[in-house]
Amino acid sequence: MTGEFTAPLQGGTALEATGLAKRYRGTWALRDCSLSIPAGRVVALVGPNGAGKSTFLRLAVGLIEATQGSVRVFGEPVGQRAAALARVAFLAQDKPLYDGFTVAEMLRFGRRLNPGWDDALARQRLAELDIPLRRKVGRLSGGQQAQVALTVAVAKRPDLLVMDEPLANLDPVARHDIMRSLMTAVAETRMTVVLSSHVVSDLNDTCDWLVVLNRGQVQVSGEIDELLSTHHLLSGPVGLADGMAARTPVISDSRTERHAALLARTGTGAPLLDPRWEARGVGLEELVLAYLRRPDAAVLPRPTLTRS
């Protein structure tokens, strides 16, 4: 029997953090994080090890309490109202599965814990993936275990699915299959997804919103297409680089004896430049790496470059 489900409205805010911070003893894992993620997005959460990604995700789903600040899911304070958490599913890196259970027993377990459980959806997904219900979870491959864990999360029919490194320890084929399954689930349910990963290339054709965490703070948060359209790689004579850098926020600065390459936030459209300079667009991985290598850089107001 299919559980009741009301598709979330497209529009509004799915996840909002205000001044969010978490301290473990004397160390801040997260500090002064504020961001707003629209509903219906597939969000890539990236950052180096120790940046606070897992802490942020666990705060978002109410597994730990904030030291400072607040986090809301669809307007409801997390940790104060069960209504907020009932709309969220969380898939951790260490998949929430029991090796001694059969796949069918995992589905029964999920059904007992979740009032809105969609058993028909779960069984249909597993049948399409050719995963036997009688097979013990511990005898499945890593990719199959990840698919079972994703199925259990999706069958809860959440409005927000939070995934912490779900692709870790999977081979490229399994990672591709998981991402394809995820996008199918998004298309069917219209849920919002927040997904953390170290492999930016896996997110390139899947996510439409980017959040970069660096040193425990939100460095970038925005629509990927807009971020890519407002950043360019500027190439020109090294003697003019300082003047160019003074006119626009530079995220990455690479120079040789004669040549300079500046990845800069230039604003929308092709920037107007001195004829001795060239500009090209950047890719998602190139943009992310530039910000990660410059932790003090943040998205600033858009400049407009004009010819000097």
C-alpha positions in Angstrom: 0.0 0.0 0.0 1.4 3.4 -1.0 1.8 5.9 1.8 0.2 9.3 1.6 2.3 12.0 0.1 1.8 15.6 -0.7 4.5 17.0 -3.1 6.3 20.0 -1.6 5.5 23.3 -3.1 8.1 24.6 -5.6 9.2 27.9 -4.1 9.8 29.0 -0.6 12.8 28.0 1.6 13.7 24.4 2.3 16.6 24.9 4.7 17.6 28.1 6.5 20.5 28.6 8.9 21.1 31.8 10.8 24.3 32.5 12.7 24.7 28.7 13.1 27.7 27.6 15.2 28.9 24.4 16.8 31.8 24.1 19.3 33.3 20.9 20.5 35.2 21.7 23.8 37.5 24.5 22.8 37.3 24.0 19.0 34.7 25.6 16.7 33.6 23.1 14.0 31.2 25.7 12.6 31.0 29.4 13.1 28.4 32.1 12.1 27.0 30.1 9.2 24.0 31.8 7.5 22.4 30.6 4.3 19.1 30.0 2.7 18.4 27.1 0.3 15.3 27.3 -1.9 12.9 24.3 -2.0 13.1 22.0 -5.0 16.9 22.3 -5.4 19.6 19.7 -5.6 22.4 21.1 -3.5 26.1 20.3 -3.7 27.8 20.8 -0.3 31.6 20.8 -0.8 34.6 21.7 1.3 37.9 20.3 2.4 38.2 17.8 5.3 37.5 19.4 8.6 35.5 22.3 7.0 32.4 21.4 9.0 30.2 19.7 6.4 29.2 16.7 8.5 28.6 19.0 11.5 26.4 21.3 9.4 24.3 18.3 8.0 23.9 16.8 11.5 22.7 20.2 12.8 20.3 20.4 9.9 18.6 17.1 10.7 18.6 17.6 14.5 21.1 14.9 15.4 23.2 17.4 17.4 22.3 20.8 19.0 23.8 24.1 17.9 26.0 26.1 20.3 24.7 29.2 18.7 22.2 30.2 16.1 19.3 28.3 14.6 18.3 26.1 11.7 14.9 25.8 10.2 13.4 23.2 7.7 10.5 24.5 5.7 10.1 27.3 8.3 10.0 24.9 11.3 12.8 25.1 13.9 14.8 21.8 13.9 15.0 20.2 17.3 11.9 21.8 18.7 9.1 20.4 16.6 8.7 16.9 15.4 6.9 18.2 12.3 10.2 19.5 10.9 12.1 16.2 11.3 9.2 14.2 10.0 9.8 15.9 6.6 13.5 15.0 6.5 15.5 11.9 5.7 19.2 11.5 6.4 21.6 9.2 4.7 25.0 9.1 6.4 28.3 7.9 5.0 28.1 4.8 7.1 24.9 3.5 5.6 22.1 2.8 8.2 21.8 -0.9 7.3 22.0 -4.1 9.3 24.2 -6.8 7.7 22.2 -9.6 9.2 18.8 -8.3 7.9 17.5 -9.3 4.5 16.5 -6.5 2.1 12.9 -7.3 2.8 13.5 -7.0 6.6 15.1 -3.6 6.0 11.9 -2.5 4.2 9.7 -3.7 7.1 12.0 -1.9 9.5 11.6 1.3 7.5 7.8 0.9 7.3 7.5 0.6 11.1 9.6 3.7 11.7 7.9 6.0 9.1 4.2 6.7 9.0 4.4 8.0 5.4 6.3 5.0 4.1 5.7 4.1 0.5 6.3 0.3 0.3 5.3 0.1 -3.4 7.9 2.7 -4.3 10.6 0.9 -2.4 9.8 -2.5 -3.9 9.6 -1.1 -7.4 13.0 0.6 -7.1 14.7 -2.5 -5.8 13.1 -4.7 -8.6 14.3 -2.3 -11.2 17.8 -2.5 -9.7 17.6 -6.3 -9.6 18.3 -6.4 -5.9 16.7 -9.6 -4.4 14.6 -9.0 -1.3 15.7 -12.3 0.2 19.4 -11.4 0.0 21.2 -10.5 3.3 22.4 -6.9 3.3 25.9 -8.1 4.3 26.1 -10.1 1.1 25.3 -7.2 -1.2 28.0 -5.3 -3.1 28.9 -1.8 -1.9 26.9 -0.2 -4.7 23.9 -2.4 -3.9 24.0 -1.5 -0.3 24.1 2.2 -1.2 21.1 1.6 -3.4 19.2 -0.1 -0.6 20.0 2.7 1.8 18.9 5.3 -0.8 15.7 3.3 -1.3 14.9 3.3 2.4 15.5 7.1 2.6 13.4 7.9 -0.5 10.5 5.5 0.6 10.1 7.7 3.7 8.8 10.3 1.2 10.8 13.2 2.6 10.5 16.7 1.5 14.2 17.2 2.2 16.8 14.4 1.7 20.2 15.1 3.4 23.1 12.9 2.3 26.5 13.0 3.9 29.2 11.5 1.5 26.9 8.8 0.1 29.4 8.1 -2.7 32.4 7.5 -0.5 34.1 4.1 -1.1 32.2 3.4 -4.3 33.7 2.7 -7.6 32.9 5.1 -10.6 30.2 2.8 -12.0 28.4 2.6 -8.6 28.7 6.3 -8.1 27.2 7.0 -11.5 24.3 4.5 -10.8 23.6 6.1 -7.4 23.5 9.6 -8.9 21.2 8.4 -11.7 18.9 6.8 -9.2 18.9 9.9 -7.1 17.9 12.1 -10.0 15.1 9.7 -10.9 13.8 9.9 -7.3 14.0 13.7 -7.4 12.0 13.8 -10.6 9.3 11.5 -9.1 9.0 13.2 -5.7 10.2 16.8 -6.3 12.0 16.7 -3.0 14.9 19.0 -2.1 18.3 17.3 -1.8 21.5 18.4 0.0 24.4 16.2 -0.9 28.0 16.5 0.3 30.8 15.0 -1.7 34.5 15.3 -2.3 34.2 14.3 -6.0 33.0 17.5 -7.7 32.8 15.9 -11.1 30.0 13.6 -9.7 27.9 16.7 -8.9 28.4 18.5 -12.2 25.4 17.3 -14.1 23.2 16.7 -11.0 23.2 19.7 -8.7 21.8 23.2 -9.4 22.8 24.9 -6.2 26.3 25.2 -4.6 27.4 25.6 -1.0 31.1 25.8 -0.2 32.1 25.4 3.4 35.7 26.4 4.3 37.2 26.7 7.8 33.8 26.2 9.4 32.1 29.1 7.5 29.9 29.4 4.5 32.1 30.8 1.7 29.8 30.5 -1.3 26.0 29.8 -1.6 24.1 30.3 -4.8 22.7 28.9 -8.0 25.4 27.2 -10.0 24.5 28.6 -13.3 24.6 32.1 -11.9 27.9 31.5 -10.1 29.4 30.2 -13.3 28.1 33.1 -15.4 29.5 35.7 -13.0 33.1 34.3 -12.8 35.6 34.4 -15.6 39.3 33.5 -16.1 41.1 36.6 -17.3 44.4 36.2 -19.1 46.8 39.0 -20.0 50.1 40.7 -19.5 51.6 40.3 -16.0 52.4 44.0 -15.9 48.7 44.9 -16.0 47.6 42.3 -13.4 47.8 44.5 -10.4 45.5 47.1 -12.0 43.0 44.4 -13.0 43.0 42.9 -9.5 42.3 46.3 -8.1 39.1 46.6 -10.1 37.5 43.2 -9.5 37.5 40.5 -6.8 40.1 38.0 -7.7 39.7 34.4 -6.3 42.7 32.8 -8.0 45.9 34.6 -9.1 48.5 32.7 -11.2 51.5 34.6 -12.7 54.6 33.9 -14.7 57.3 36.3 -15.8 55.1 37.6 -18.7 51.6 36.2 -18.2 48.9 36.5 -15.6 45.7 34.3 -15.2 43.2 35.7 -12.8 40.0 33.9 -11.9 37.7 36.8 -10.9 34.1 37.6 -10.1 33.3 39.8 -13.0 29.5 40.0 -13.1 27.1 38.7 -15.7 27.9 38.6 -19.4 31.3 38.9 -21.1 33.4 41.5 -19.3 34.6 44.6 -21.1 38.4 44.4 -21.0 41.5 46.1 -22.3 42.2 44.5 -25.7 45.3 42.9 -24.3 43.2 40.8 -22.0 41.1 37.7 -22.8 38.2 36.2 -20.8 36.7 32.7 -20.8 34.1 31.0 -18.7 34.9 28.5 -15.9 33.6 25.1 -15.0 32.2 24.0 -11.7 35.3 22.1 -10.5 37.6 24.9 -11.5 35.4 27.4 -9.6 35.2 25.2 -6.5 38.9 24.5 -6.4 39.7 28.2 -6.7 37.5 29.1 -3.7 38.9 26.2 -1.6 42.4 27.3 -2.2 41.5 30.8 -1.1 39.6 30.4 2.2 39.5 34.1 2.8 37.6 34.8 -0.5 33.9 35.1 -0.5 31.2 36.0 -3.0 31.2 39.8 -3.1 28.9 42.3 -4.9 29.2 42.0 -8.6 31.6 44.5 -10.3 31.3 45.7 -13.8 34.6 45.7 -15.7 35.0 48.5 -18.3 37.8 49.3 -20.7 40.5 51.4 -19.2 
